[in-house]
Amino acid sequence: MKKNKIIFYVSTGLLTLMMLMSAGMYFFNNAEIAKLFEAFGYPTYIIYPYGIAKVLGLVALWFFRGKFLNEWAYAGFFFAFILAFFAHFMIGDGEQTGALIAMVLLITSYIFSKKIDG
């Protein structure tokens, strides 16, 4: 049981760091992020709402464990990482590794959250 908790906290902690760094870039380095969004063909007006959604998703992962909102947060991150992977892959910038790492951390966090809650 202790091993499962350690794996959950390490994977969720690393995922949290990745998402906070990402959201921080959205808020504090908006000009650079806007250039990236334009390269993807995304509208730049979604940068701030997306950053807020990432932070709210992290709150749901940590504070609503085992509840309905927590499941939606995992699902939201899952789709965000899938879409991020393919967006980077399709424009060929070679930056899809971050999305893969985030996906592995997310899946690990989800599996071990079920093991320690259930």
N, C-alpha and C positions, 0 to 999 in steps of 0.2 A: 504494500500500500504506500509506503514512504517513497519508493522508487517512482510510482505513478504520479505522486504529487510533485516530485522534483522535476520530472519530465514535463508535466503540465505547466508548472511555473516558469521553467526555463524557456520552453517554446512560446508560451504566451507573452512572456517578458520580452523576448527577442522580437516577436511580431509587433508588440507595442512600441518598442524602440523604432522599428522600421516605419511604422505608421505615423508616429509623432514627428520623426524627421521629415517624412513626406509632407505631412500637414503643415509643418513649420515652413518648409520651402514654399508651399502654396500661399501662406500668409505673409512671409517676410522676404521672399524673393520672387514676387509676383511677375515681374517683367520677364525673367528667364523662363518661368513656367508658362507664361502666355506664349512665348515663342515656341515652346515644345507643343503646346496644345494646338497652335496654328499649323505646325508641321503635321500633326495627326489629322488635321481637318476638323478639330473640335472647336466649339465656340468658347471664347475666353470667359464669358460670364458665368460659366459653371465652376470656375476654379475655387472661389470662396465657399460656395455650398458643398462642393466635394470635400474640401478640407474640413468643414464642420461635420459632415457625415462621417468622415474617418474618425474624428475625435469622439463623436457620439457612439459610433460602433465599438470603440475601445471601452467606453464607459459601460456599454451593455455587456461586453465580454467579461469584464471584471466584477461588476456589481449586480448583475442579474443572472448569475449562473444557474442553469437548470430551468430557466423560465422561458416563456414564449419569445420575449424580446431578444434574449440571448441567441436563440435559434435563428432569428431573422438577421442578427448581426453576423453570425457565421455565414449565412447564405449570401448576404450582401458582399462581404469580403471575398467569398468564393467567386462570385460573378465578376467582381471588380478585378481580381487577379487574373482570371481567365481572359477577360477583355483586354487587360493591360499586356498580357503576354502576346496575344495576337496582334494588338496594335503595334507593338514594337517589332514583332516578327514581320508584319506586312510592310512597314516602311523601311525595314532592313537596317535599323540603326544599331543592332547588336546589343540592345539593353534589356532583353527579355529575361536575363538571368535573375534580376531582382524580383520579378514577378514569380518565377519558379521557386525561388527561396522562400518568398512570402507564402506561396501555396503550400509548400512542404511544412512550414511552421504552423500554418492555419490548420491543416489536416491533423498534424500531430497534436496540436492544442485541443481540437475537437474530440479526437479519439480518447485522449487521456482525461478530458473533462468528464466524459461519460463514465470512464472507469472509476474516477474518484467520487463522482456524485451518485453513481448507481450501485 
